[in-house]
């Protein structure tokens, strides 16, 4: 890569497209699972709700922190609050903290690339 703006823009657009596909797939998967839970008469669990919230927050964070600024849009409400890994671990267990930190690392990498669009 030569490092010029066109290359960075191409990379950022590719990463943003991947993020869109990943968010859409996760959203669809979780809501299909929720629909199945209702259809089969199972109970919705607190874990189901936590996962749905994560799936809802991730694309909103992507839109508000990456896409909207590069499009010149004002923020829509308050940013989605992040929870420190230690607090996540206390509330949801050690793997939840690991997943939360991974999500923020992935989000930060995408945000950095998309920010170069502006």
C-alpha atoms as a printed R data frame, in Angstrom:
    type eleno elety resid chain resno       x       y      z
1   ATOM     1    CA   UNK     A     1   0.000   0.000  0.000
2   ATOM     2    CA   UNK     A     2   1.402   3.364 -0.959
3   ATOM     3    CA   UNK     A     3  -0.084   5.201  1.998
4   ATOM     4    CA   UNK     A     4  -1.912   7.828 -0.015
5   ATOM     5    CA   UNK     A     5  -5.441   8.931  0.868
6   ATOM     6    CA   UNK     A     6  -7.102   6.823 -1.831
7   ATOM     7    CA   UNK     A     7  -5.593   3.647 -0.382
8   ATOM     8    CA   UNK     A     8  -6.638   4.571  3.147
9   ATOM     9    CA   UNK     A     9 -10.136   5.420  1.987
10  ATOM    10    CA   UNK     A    10 -10.416   2.110  0.148
11  ATOM    11    CA   UNK     A    11  -9.278   0.230  3.254
12  ATOM    12    CA   UNK     A    12 -11.631   2.184  5.521
13  ATOM    13    CA   UNK     A    13 -14.567   1.564  3.215
14  ATOM    14    CA   UNK     A    14 -13.760  -2.141  3.097
15  ATOM    15    CA   UNK     A    15 -13.558  -2.330  6.904
16  ATOM    16    CA   UNK     A    16 -16.794  -0.366  7.254
17  ATOM    17    CA   UNK     A    17 -18.527  -2.694  4.803
18  ATOM    18    CA   UNK     A    18 -17.315  -5.726  6.768
19  ATOM    19    CA   UNK     A    19 -18.551  -4.138  9.983
20  ATOM    20    CA   UNK     A    20 -21.981  -3.587  8.404
21  ATOM    21    CA   UNK     A    21 -22.202  -7.225  7.323
22  ATOM    22    CA   UNK     A    22 -21.036  -8.496 10.721
23  ATOM    23    CA   UNK     A    23 -23.514  -6.300 12.592
24  ATOM    24    CA   UNK     A    24 -26.388  -7.314 10.333
25  ATOM    25    CA   UNK     A    25 -25.599 -11.016 10.673
26  ATOM    26    CA   UNK     A    26 -25.323 -10.828 14.473
27  ATOM    27    CA   UNK     A    27 -28.564  -8.846 14.662
28  ATOM    28    CA   UNK     A    28 -30.423 -11.357 12.493
29  ATOM    29    CA   UNK     A    29 -29.019 -14.355 14.374
30  ATOM    30    CA   UNK     A    30 -29.994 -13.030 17.794
31  ATOM    31    CA   UNK     A    31 -33.489 -12.018 16.773
32  ATOM    32    CA   UNK     A    32 -34.053 -15.359 15.054
33  ATOM    33    CA   UNK     A    33 -33.027 -17.034 18.298
34  ATOM    34    CA   UNK     A    34 -35.424 -14.799 20.230
35  ATOM    35    CA   UNK     A    35 -38.252 -15.589 17.817
36  ATOM    36    CA   UNK     A    36 -37.519 -19.301 18.235
37  ATOM    37    CA   UNK     A    37 -37.620 -18.883 22.010
38  ATOM    38    CA   UNK     A    38 -41.083 -17.350 21.747
39  ATOM    39    CA   UNK     A    39 -42.253 -19.915 19.193
40  ATOM    40    CA   UNK     A    40 -41.152 -22.908 21.270
41  ATOM    41    CA   UNK     A    41 -42.581 -21.534 24.501
42  ATOM    42    CA   UNK     A    42 -39.214 -21.265 26.235
43  ATOM    43    CA   UNK     A    43 -38.489 -18.513 28.720
44  ATOM    44    CA   UNK     A    44 -36.376 -15.517 27.787
45  ATOM    45    CA   UNK     A    45 -33.381 -15.503 30.126
46  ATOM    46    CA   UNK     A    46 -31.273 -12.653 31.472
47  ATOM    47    CA   UNK     A    47 -28.442 -13.991 29.293
48  ATOM    48    CA   UNK     A    48 -30.708 -13.647 26.238
49  ATOM    49    CA   UNK     A    49 -31.357 -10.023 27.138
50  ATOM    50    CA   UNK     A    50 -27.666  -9.271 27.704
51  ATOM    51    CA   UNK     A    51 -26.807 -10.737 24.308
52  ATOM    52    CA   UNK     A    52 -29.603  -8.803 22.592
53  ATOM    53    CA   UNK     A    53 -28.405  -5.583 24.174
54  ATOM    54    CA   UNK     A    54 -24.861  -6.264 23.022
55  ATOM    55    CA   UNK     A    55 -26.106  -6.953 19.504
56  ATOM    56    CA   UNK     A    56 -28.134  -3.734 19.525
57  ATOM    57    CA   UNK     A    57 -25.374  -1.568 20.993
58  ATOM    58    CA   UNK     A    58 -22.565  -2.650 18.699
59  ATOM    59    CA   UNK     A    59 -24.101  -1.323 15.443
60  ATOM    60    CA   UNK     A    60 -25.297   1.841 17.161
61  ATOM    61    CA   UNK     A    61 -21.789   2.459 18.453
62  ATOM    62    CA   UNK     A    62 -20.430   1.876 14.935
63  ATOM    63    CA   UNK     A    63 -22.910   4.329 13.395
64  ATOM    64    CA   UNK     A    64 -22.503   7.022 16.031
65  ATOM    65    CA   UNK     A    65 -18.738   6.830 16.510
66  ATOM    66    CA   UNK     A    66 -17.588   6.037 12.979
67  ATOM    67    CA   UNK     A    67 -20.112   6.592 10.229
68  ATOM    68    CA   UNK     A    68 -22.021   9.653 11.444
69  ATOM    69    CA   UNK     A    69 -18.933  11.819 12.040
70  ATOM    70    CA   UNK     A    70 -17.499  10.999  8.618
71  ATOM    71    CA   UNK     A    71 -20.871  11.948  7.090
72  ATOM    72    CA   UNK     A    72 -20.928  15.215  9.036
73  ATOM    73    CA   UNK     A    73 -23.950  14.244 11.155
74  ATOM    74    CA   UNK     A    74 -24.618  15.351 14.681
75  ATOM    75    CA   UNK     A    75 -24.670  12.590 17.313
76  ATOM    76    CA   UNK     A    76 -28.037  10.980 17.909
77  ATOM    77    CA   UNK     A    77 -28.479  11.128 21.652
78  ATOM    78    CA   UNK     A    78 -25.863  10.086 24.138
79  ATOM    79    CA   UNK     A    79 -23.135   7.624 23.180
80  ATOM    80    CA   UNK     A    80 -23.663   3.995 24.082
81  ATOM    81    CA   UNK     A    81 -22.008   3.551 27.432
82  ATOM    82    CA   UNK     A    82 -19.116   1.142 27.648
83  ATOM    83    CA   UNK     A    83 -18.667  -0.896 30.759
84  ATOM    84    CA   UNK     A    84 -15.151  -1.443 32.137
85  ATOM    85    CA   UNK     A    85 -13.991  -5.044 31.798
86  ATOM    86    CA   UNK     A    86 -13.667  -5.533 35.553
87  ATOM    87    CA   UNK     A    87 -17.290  -4.521 36.127
88  ATOM    88    CA   UNK     A    88 -18.460  -6.779 33.288
89  ATOM    89    CA   UNK     A    89 -16.564  -9.657 34.861
90  ATOM    90    CA   UNK     A    90 -18.196  -9.057 38.253
91  ATOM    91    CA   UNK     A    91 -21.672  -8.918 36.727
92  ATOM    92    CA   UNK     A    92 -21.488 -11.534 33.991
93  ATOM    93    CA   UNK     A    93 -18.435 -13.719 34.587
94  ATOM    94    CA   UNK     A    94 -14.879 -13.891 33.230
95  ATOM    95    CA   UNK     A    95 -15.743 -14.773 29.627
96  ATOM    96    CA   UNK     A    96 -18.090 -11.795 29.358
97  ATOM    97    CA   UNK     A    97 -15.244  -9.461 30.283
98  ATOM    98    CA   UNK     A    98 -13.034 -11.090 27.669
99  ATOM    99    CA   UNK     A    99 -15.724 -10.704 24.992
100 ATOM   100    CA   UNK     A   100 -16.396  -7.095 25.995
101 ATOM   101    CA   UNK     A   101 -12.701  -6.201 25.687
102 ATOM   102    CA   UNK     A   102 -12.445  -7.937 22.295
103 ATOM   103    CA   UNK     A   103 -15.467  -6.019 21.051
104 ATOM   104    CA   UNK     A   104 -13.877  -2.720 22.048
105 ATOM   105    CA   UNK     A   105 -10.546  -3.631 20.425
106 ATOM   106    CA   UNK     A   106 -12.319  -4.557 17.174
107 ATOM   107    CA   UNK     A   107 -14.431  -1.428 17.329
108 ATOM   108    CA   UNK     A   108 -11.400   0.784 17.969
109 ATOM   109    CA   UNK     A   109  -9.530  -0.684 14.989
110 ATOM   110    CA   UNK     A   110 -12.498  -0.113 12.692
111 ATOM   111    CA   UNK     A   111 -13.090   3.365 14.094
112 ATOM   112    CA   UNK     A   112  -9.488   4.340 13.410
113 ATOM   113    CA   UNK     A   113  -9.703   3.207  9.805
114 ATOM   114    CA   UNK     A   114 -13.098   4.804  9.201
115 ATOM   115    CA   UNK     A   115 -11.945   8.056 10.830
116 ATOM   116    CA   UNK     A   116  -9.377   8.364  8.065
117 ATOM   117    CA   UNK     A   117 -12.290   8.886  5.658
118 ATOM   118    CA   UNK     A   118 -12.826  12.322  7.151
